Amino acid sequence: MEIWEMLGLSWVSNMFPHMDFQGQRLAEQLFQYTILLFGVVGFVWGYICEQFSQTVYILGAGFLLACLLVLPPWGMYRRHNLDWQRSLSSAKLGQKKNK
């Protein structure tokens, strides 16, 4: 029995955890832009309020939002699947080693 079934989260094992290369690039860009945006907004708001804690809170909220957007394997990260090369049969593989 898997740990997910013991915790009552059997739907987790049905998720597709993979991400294609373009999805990885999109996830990285989303993460960087979200952190950058919330960092700039947090800095400006903290400067206006003269409270560094406001900057940290806003940046923390941006980090949590970025994690929510990037960490789960959403479908938008799996749009460009790779066509893998077919595997060689063992007979063909043995012939190539003998040459």
Phi, psi and chi 1 to 4 in degrees:
 res  aa     phi    psi   chi1   chi2   chi3   chi4
   1 MET       -  130.9  178.8  177.0 -107.4      -
   2 GLU   -77.2  159.2  -70.8 -171.9   36.6      -
   3 ILE   -63.9  -32.0 -174.1  118.3      -      -
   4 TRP   -66.0  -37.2  -57.9  116.7      -      -
   5 GLU   -69.4  -36.3  -67.6  174.1    4.0      -
   6 MET   -66.5  -32.3  -69.0 -170.9  -53.2      -
   7 LEU   -87.2   -2.1  -64.5  173.6      -      -
   8 GLY    80.1   21.0      -      -      -      -
   9 LEU  -116.5   52.1  -58.9  171.0      -      -
  10 SER   -66.0  -21.0   59.1      -      -      -
  11 TRP   -66.2  -21.2   58.7  -90.1      -      -
  12 VAL   -66.6  -37.1  173.1      -      -      -
  13 SER   -70.4  -16.4   61.3      -      -      -
  14 ASN   -88.2   -5.0  -64.6  -27.3      -      -
  15 MET   -75.6  151.0  -69.2  175.9   55.5      -
  16 PHE   -94.4  110.3  -63.1  106.8      -      -
  17 PRO   -83.6   -2.5   30.4  -34.5      -      -
  18 HIS   -85.5  161.5   64.9  -81.2      -      -
  19 MET  -145.2  134.3 -167.8 -177.2  -67.8      -
  20 ASP   -79.1  175.1   57.9   41.4      -      -
  21 PHE   -65.8  -41.1  -67.3  119.5      -      -
  22 GLN   -68.9  -31.4  -69.4 -179.5    3.5      -
  23 GLY   -67.5  -36.6      -      -      -      -
  24 GLN   -64.4  -41.4  -70.6  175.0    1.0      -
  25 ARG   -63.8  -42.8 -177.0  179.1  -13.5  134.8
  26 LEU   -62.8  -42.5  175.8   62.6      -      -
  27 ALA   -63.3  -42.8      -      -      -      -
  28 GLU   -64.5  -42.8 -179.2   67.9   25.5      -
  29 GLN   -65.8  -42.0  -71.8  174.7  -13.3      -
  30 LEU   -60.4  -43.2  -88.7  174.2      -      -
  31 PHE   -62.8  -47.7 -173.4   80.9      -      -
  32 GLN   -65.5  -44.1  -71.2  179.4   -3.1      -
  33 TYR   -66.5  -38.1  -67.6  146.7      -      -
  34 THR   -65.3  -46.0  -55.3      -      -      -
  35 ILE   -64.0  -42.2  -66.5  -63.9      -      -
  36 LEU   -62.1  -47.2  179.8   66.6      -      -
  37 LEU   -60.8  -49.3  175.8   70.0      -      -
  38 PHE   -69.1  -30.4  -85.2   78.9      -      -
  39 GLY   -66.0  -44.4      -      -      -      -
  40 VAL   -67.1  -46.3  168.8      -      -      -
  41 VAL   -62.5  -42.4  169.3      -      -      -
  42 GLY   -64.2  -39.4      -      -      -      -
  43 PHE   -65.3  -45.4  177.0   76.2      -      -
  44 VAL   -63.5  -45.8  170.3      -      -      -
  45 TRP   -65.5  -40.4 -179.1 -108.8      -      -
  46 GLY   -65.5  -35.1      -      -      -      -
  47 TYR   -67.8  -41.8 -174.0   78.1      -      -
  48 ILE   -65.2  -44.7  -69.4  170.5      -      -
  49 CYS   -79.3  -14.0  -67.3      -      -      -
  50 GLU    57.9   40.1  -63.2  179.4    1.0      -
  51 GLN  -132.7  111.8  -70.5  -73.0  -37.7      -
  52 PHE   -66.9  -28.0 -176.2   69.5      -      -
  53 SER   -62.8  -33.4   62.5      -      -      -
  54 GLN   -63.6  -38.1  -65.4  -65.3  -45.5      -
  55 THR   -61.7  -45.2  -58.6      -      -      -
  56 VAL   -66.0  -41.3  173.5      -      -      -
  57 TYR   -63.1  -44.2  -67.1  146.9      -      -
  58 ILE   -67.4  -41.1  -68.9  173.4      -      -
  59 LEU   -65.2  -37.6 -173.4   58.2      -      -
  60 GLY   -64.2  -39.6      -      -      -      -
  61 ALA   -65.3  -38.7      -      -      -      -
  62 GLY   -64.6  -38.2      -      -      -      -
  63 PHE   -64.0  -43.9  176.1   74.8      -      -
  64 LEU   -64.0  -41.4  -68.8  175.8      -      -
  65 LEU   -64.3  -42.6  177.3   66.1      -      -
  66 ALA   -63.3  -40.2      -      -      -      -
  67 CYS   -63.9  -39.7  -72.7      -      -      -
  68 LEU   -65.2  -34.8 -178.7   66.0      -      -
  69 LEU   -76.1  -32.7  -71.9  173.1      -      -
  70 VAL  -104.6  -37.8  172.7      -      -      -
  71 LEU   -71.8  -43.3  -68.6  179.5      -      -
  72 PRO   -68.7  148.2  -19.5   30.8      -      -
  73 PRO   -79.9   72.3   28.3  -33.2      -      -
  74 TRP   -63.4  157.8  -59.9  111.6      -      -
  75 GLY   -64.6  -25.2      -      -      -      -
  76 MET   -68.8  -14.2   64.4 -175.7  172.2      -
  77 TYR   -93.7    0.8  -58.4  129.5      -      -
  78 ARG  -124.9   32.1  -66.0  178.2  -79.0  159.8
  79 ARG   -83.2  -23.7  -70.3 -174.9 -179.9  165.1
  80 HIS  -117.1   78.5  -53.4  -76.5      -      -
  81 ASN   -70.8  149.6  -70.3  -30.9      -      -
  82 LEU   -88.4  141.1  -67.0  175.5      -      -
  83 ASP   -91.8  105.1  -66.2  -32.3      -      -
  84 TRP   -76.8  151.1  -66.6   95.6      -      -
  85 GLN   -71.5  141.5 -177.3  177.6    0.3      -
  86 ARG   -68.4  147.3  -64.3 -176.9 -169.7  -95.3
  87 SER   -74.5  149.2   62.4      -      -      -
  88 LEU   -80.1  146.8  -63.4  174.2      -      -
  89 SER   -73.8  160.2   65.6      -      -      -
  90 SER   -66.6  -30.0   58.8      -      -      -
  91 ALA   -66.7  -45.2      -      -      -      -
  92 LYS   -65.9  -36.1  -71.3 -178.0 -179.4  178.6
  93 LEU   -66.8  -39.1 -170.0   61.1      -      -
  94 GLY   -67.2  -37.1      -      -      -      -
  95 GLN   -66.0  -38.2  -70.1  173.8   -3.9      -
  96 LYS   -68.9  -33.7  -75.0 -173.9  178.5 -176.0
  97 LYS   -70.5  -31.5  -74.2 -175.8  179.0  179.3
  98 ASN   -73.9  -21.0  -67.8  -24.8      -      -
  99 LYS   -76.0      -  -71.9 -175.3  178.0 -179.9
